[in-house]
């Protein structure tokens, strides 16, 4: 399949506010020299702990955040320096499902207005046509009865309904590429499987390509074709879903997999899990960022950044361990 979206040497540094006068300015190194490509029709999972840079990477790919450096391509065209007019036209084809539907929906806009707003922005002025398109999308994502919910406001919806509204708003312009930023994180456990099933169904029906951002590898196993593991702004492992779960290589990936709950009370907790929290992105560790928490760390790990090496079977890992 052709490559739909691609990024090369992507970097994003956020300046830290409130630095003292005369002192060196500090930056949050949110995304650190990331290369990523997603084929048309693929679901690429981006997994890691909170603070790894996953959401920033997703926003960079669709130009919601401007990169500090690097290059982004969409269907072979460099969109890194797109002017405002061309970027607005691109917005119809690249969309985002936000993590928190409560904060991403305006309390002053009804469900119908919220879902139809992107259509109005992109030139559908006829109100009757816009309403028909909105009703059709609401029914497609399971918001029924659509005519009844069309007039409701966010505070009148359940959590699952709110998440479906956010999905409908992202898909109403019929995009090619969707960044799904932990779309089930705020949903009740009882509706998470339904939301995932819906996303899978919509992908097939609408020919969508997803970047699926998650901290839960069990979820990634259900939906994704390939999975990239991110730690402190860097991709540390990338493989097909089956390859990653069968033969994880990087110690961080192994730790994430070990943290997935097993429905067996007698199961023992794995040994050699990393301790502590993810370091500050303002002053990250030298060499491999994971080495201060890695149970297999060696002196060489702190000296230089390990490159992504090819392990075969399209499996890449940024670790010096064999």
N, C-alpha and C positions, 0 to 999 in steps of 0.2 A: 504494500500500500504506500502511496506517496506521503511524504512528510507534510503535515498540516501546519505545525508551529514548531519553531526551533529557536533556541537561545545559545549564544556562544560567549563564554567569559563574562557572564552576567555578574555585576557587582552593584550592591546598594549599601551606601553608608549614610546613616542619619546623624546629623550634627547634634551633639548634646548641648542643650540650652543651659544657661546659667554658669558657664565657665568663668573662672576668675580672670580679671584683666591681667594681661601679660603672660598668662600661662598658655601652654600649648593646647590648641583646640582638640577636643576629643570627639570621637564618632562611635556610634553603634554599628558594628559591622554585621548587618542583618543577613546579607547574601554575599558570599565570598567566592567569586570565580566559578560560577556554576555553568555547566554545559548540559543542555537538556533538549530532547526532541520527542515529539509525539506524532505518531502516524494517524492518518485519517481513519476514523472509526474505532480508534483505540481508547482504552481507559488506562491511563497511567496513574498509579497511586503514588502519593508523596507523603511519607510517614516519618514520624519523629516526635520527640517530646515538645511541649509548649516552649516557645523561645528558640526553636531550631531555625526559623526563617521560612517556614512552609507557606504561610499566608502571604508574606511579602513576595516570595517567588511567584505565586499565582497572580498577584496584582501587577507585578512587573510584566508578565507575559502578555497581559491585555492592556498594558499602558495606563492602568489606574494609578500607578506609581512610576515616576521617572527613574530610570537606572542611572547610577553614578558613572558606569561605563559598561561596555559590552554591546552585543548586537542581538536583535530580535527579528525573526522572519516569520511571516504568515503567508502560506502558499508560495514560498520562494521569494517574496518581496520583503525588503528591509523596511520594517515599520518603526524602527527606533527613532527616527527623526521625522515622523509623519507630521505635517502641519495640522492645525486645529480642524480645518474643514474635512480633510481626508480621515482624520482620527474619528470625527463624529460619524462619518459614514461607516467606518469599521466597527463601531460600537454595536451595530445591528447584528454583526456576524460573530462577535466574541462577547460573551456574557458571563456573569458571576452569580452564583447562589451563595448568599452570605450565611454565616454561621448562626447568627442570632436574629430570628425573624422579628422579635419584638423591637429591637433597636433599628432594624433596617426598613421597617414599615412606618410610614407617617400616621400618627393617630388621627390626623385631620382628613385623611383620604379613605374613602370607602374601598372595599376589596376591588370592585370594578374599576375605580379610578386608578388604584395602585397598579393593577395588572395592565390597564390600558395606557398608562402614562408613557411607556417606551414607544408605543405605536404613534402617539401624538407627537413625540419628539422627532420621530423618523418620518413624519410627513403624512400620516393617515388622518386627515382632517374631518372626514365624514364620520359623525358620531354614531350613526346606525351601523356602518361597516365596522367601526372600532368595537362597538358593543358585541356584535356578532362574533368577531374574532376572539374577544375576551371570553365570552360564554363558551365558545368551542374549546378554548384552552383550559378553562376551568373544569369542564367535563372530562377532558383528556387526563387531567392530573387527579381526578377523583373528588373535586369540590362540587358536591351535589347535595340538594338541588341548586343548580348554578344561579337561576334567576333569583332565588331567595337569598343566597349568600352574596350575590353581587352588590347588594345594598348594605351589607353589614360592615362594621368597622373592626380594626384589629383586636380591640379589647373584648369583642363579643365572640371571638373564635377560640377554639381549643389550640393546644400547642401543635398538634398534628396538622390542623387546618391552616394555621399560620405558616408552617413550613411549606405546605403545598402552595400557598399563595406566593411565597418567595420563588418557588420553582416555576410556577406559571408565569410570573413576571419576567423571569430570566429567559423563558422559552418562547414567549409570545411573538418575538421578532423573528423566529425561526433561525436561530444561530447555527453555526457549524461547530464552534468550540465553546465549551462551558467549563469554567473553573468552579468546582463545588468545594467550598471551604467548610469542611466538617459539617455537612448538611444535616446530620442526624444527632449532633452533639447536644442540642437543646431539646430534642424530642423525648417524650416518655419512652421507656424501654418497650412498652407494649406496641408502639407504632414504628419503632426503628426499622424492623424487618419489612414493614409495609412500604416505608419510604424508599428503602434500598431496592425493593422489588419494582416499585414505580420507576425509579431512575433507570433500572435495567431495561424495563419495557419501553420507556421513552427513547432510550438510546437506539433500540432496534427500529422503532416506528419512525423516528425523525432523522436517523443517520447521524447521531451526535458523536462528538469526540469529547472526552472528559479528562480534566486533571482533577483527580479526586484526592483532596487533602484530608488526612486523618491521623490520629495518634493511636488508632486501634488496628493492629494488623489482622485481627480476626475479620473485621469489616473489609479490609483491603483484599483478603483472600476470596471473599464472596463476589466482589464486583470487578476487580482490576485484572488487566491482562499482564501488565508489568508493574513492578514496584520499585521506587527509588527511596532509599533511606537517607534522611537528612539529619545532620548534627551540627549545630552552631554555625549555620550558614553554608555548609558544604555537603555535597552528595558523597556519602561514604560507601554506598553499595547500590547496585542497580542490576536487576535480573528479571526474568519472567517470573510470574507468580509461582508456578510449580517448582522452578529451579530454586528460588529464594527460600521457599518453605521447606524444601527437601534438603538443600545443602547451603545453609547460611554460612557466610565466611567471616564477615567483620564482627568483632566482639560486641559492638553496639547492637547490631541486628540480632545477634543471639540473645542479648539481654532483653530486647523488646519482645522477642518470641517467647522467652521464658516468663515474661510478665503477663502473658495472655492466660486468663483463668481457665482451669481445667475442672469440669464438673465431676470431680471425684474427691470427696473429703479426705480420703486416705493418701492422696498424691502428696509427695514430699516437695518442699520448696527447693528450687534449684540452688546449687552452690555457685560461688564466684559471680554473683550479681554485682553490678557497679554500685558504689556507694556515693552519697552526696548528691548535690543538685547540679544542673547544667551551669557551667561557668558564665561569667558576664561576657556579653558580646562587645563590651567597650574595650576590654583588655583580655582577649582570648588567649589560651595557652599557646606556647610555641609548638612547632612541629605538628603532629597529629593532635587536633583539639581534644580528642577523647582520652588521651594518655593519662591525665591525672585520675580518671575514674576507671581505667581499664585494668582488669585483674591480670592481664598478660603483658603489661607495659614493660618495655626494655629501654635502656638509656638512649638508643637510637631513635626512639619514638618522639622524643622531645626536640630533636635536632633539625629535622626537615619535614616538610609536608609530603606524605606518601601519595603518589599519583594513583589514579584508578587503573589497576592492572587487569588484563583480560584473563579470566579463569577458564575460558571456553564456554560454549553453549550460551553465548551472549550474556555472560555473567561478569560484572565488573566489581572490584572491591578495592578500597583505598586502605589497605593494611599490609604491613610487611611480613605478617605471619604466612607461612606456607599452607 
